Every structure is written in C-alpha cells, then in structure tokens.
Amino acid sequence: MKFFTIIFIAVCCVWLPATAQHIFSADKYKKRLGKIDTLCDVVSAVNIVNDTLTILAMGGKPPYQKYTIAAKGSRVNMDFTTLKGKRVCVIATFMMKKGRPEVVATRAEEFVVDTLPRRNGMK
C-alpha cells in the first residue's frame, strides 16, 4: 500500500504544477467581468495609439486575438515594443468592449513579463 501511495504522490507532484496555468474560457472570463484578476498569454501584436494608450493583442494575431489589453494613462511607462512574442501576465480589471474580452491596465506594476524559459512544451 505504501508503494501505491508513493507513486500517487510522485504523479501528483509532476502533474499539478503543469496544470497551474491561467487557462480561461469565455464562460470563466464572463464570470470575472468587472473584477481584478490575472491573465497570462503571449503578446501577438503591439499598437501604440498615443502617449497614453497602447493596445496589446494576446493569444493570436489581430483581429483573431483572444484578449485585448488596453494600457491607459500616463502612469504606464513601459517599453511596449519589446513585449511582442513574450509571455506577459496582466493583473487588472476584466471588461468587455464591443463584445470582445478586454483587460484595462492603468499602472506599470500591473504587467509582469515572464523571463523564464519554457519547460516541457508548455506555453
């Protein structure tokens, strides 16, 4: 019996970290509307509209992206041009704009750039 317990714990230790990703479906996103949460994905495109508005497309190239990140305000002082192709996590308010998911960030602290290498083929 101890053998099976040890095998079970070993399998859980390997499997659980692999499933600890923020994977969102449309239903899960709609449940979090108006709330602050974390969204992680790869930045596909960067569109700098003006000094106070930058649009990031995540999870696919425009117009087929899964999420749009709107960095609004003068407190978001980042070099967004270097984010394309990198995995970024945004901790901000979830909203819908024109029927599409949008996350609005107003401070640079809400962006976390993942600098760790990918492991085991995970995104």
N, C-alpha and C positions, 0 to 999 in steps of 0.2 A: 504494500500500500504506500509505503514511503517513496518508493520508486516512481509511482504514478503522480504523487504529489509534487515531487521534484521536477518531473517532466512538465507538469501543468504550469508550475511557477516559471520555469525557463521559457516556455512558449509564450506566456503572458508578458514576460519581460521584453521579449523580442517584438511581439505583435502590438502591444499597447502604444509604445512611442511612435510607431509607424502610422497609427490612426489618430494621432493627436493633432491633426491639421484642422484649420478652419475651413471646412467644406460647406458651402452654402448652396441651398436650392432656392428656388423662387419662393416657396412656402416659408422656409426659415427666414429669408430676408424680410418678407412681408410681416412676419411676427415681430421683427425688431425695428419696424419703422418708428422714427421719432426718438429712438434710444441710442445711446452711445455704446458701440461695440467695436470689435477688432475684425478687420477684413484683410486677408493676405493673398496676394496673387502677383503675377509678373506684369510689369508695365509694358504695354504694347506700343503706345504712342503718347507723345507729349505735345500739347498745343498751348503755347504761351500766348494768351489773348492780349493782355496788357500787364502793367506793373503789379496789379492787384488780383489778377485772375489767371490761373493756369489749370488746364483740363488734362487729366491723365486717363488714358483708356487702359483698363486692366482685363486680362482674361481673353483677349482676342483683338484683332485689328478693327478699327472703326470702319463701318458702322455696326460691326458684329460683336463688339465687346460685351462682356458680361456685366461689367460695372464701370461707372464713370466716377472719377474722383475730382471734385472741384476744390482747388486750393484758393481760398478767397481771403483778401485782406492784406494789409501791409506787414503783418507780423509773421507771414510765411516767407522767410528769407532763405531760400534754398536754391541750389543749382539743379533745377529740374532736368536739364538737358542730359545729365549723366545717369538718370534713372532708367532710361529706355533699356529693356531687356533684363532688368534686375528685379528680384523679388522684393516687394515692398509691403509692409504692413501699415495700415492706417487705422488709428483709433479715433473715431469721430462719429458724428450723428448720421444715421441711415435715413435716407429720404427717397422719394420717387419724383422724377421730373419727366414730364411728357410720357408717363407710363413706363419709364426705364429706371433701374436702380442707380442711385447717385449717393455718394458719400461726400459730405461737405466738411472740409478741414479748414480751420482758421489760424492754427499755430504750427510752427515747425516741429514742435515737440510731439505732434500727433503722427508724424511719419517716422517709421523705423525701417531702415534699409538692411536687408539680410545680406551679410557679407560672408556667411558660412558656405562652404561648398556643398553641393547637392550630394545626398547619400542614397544609395540603393535605388536610383532611378526616380526618386520622389521629387515632386515639384516644390 
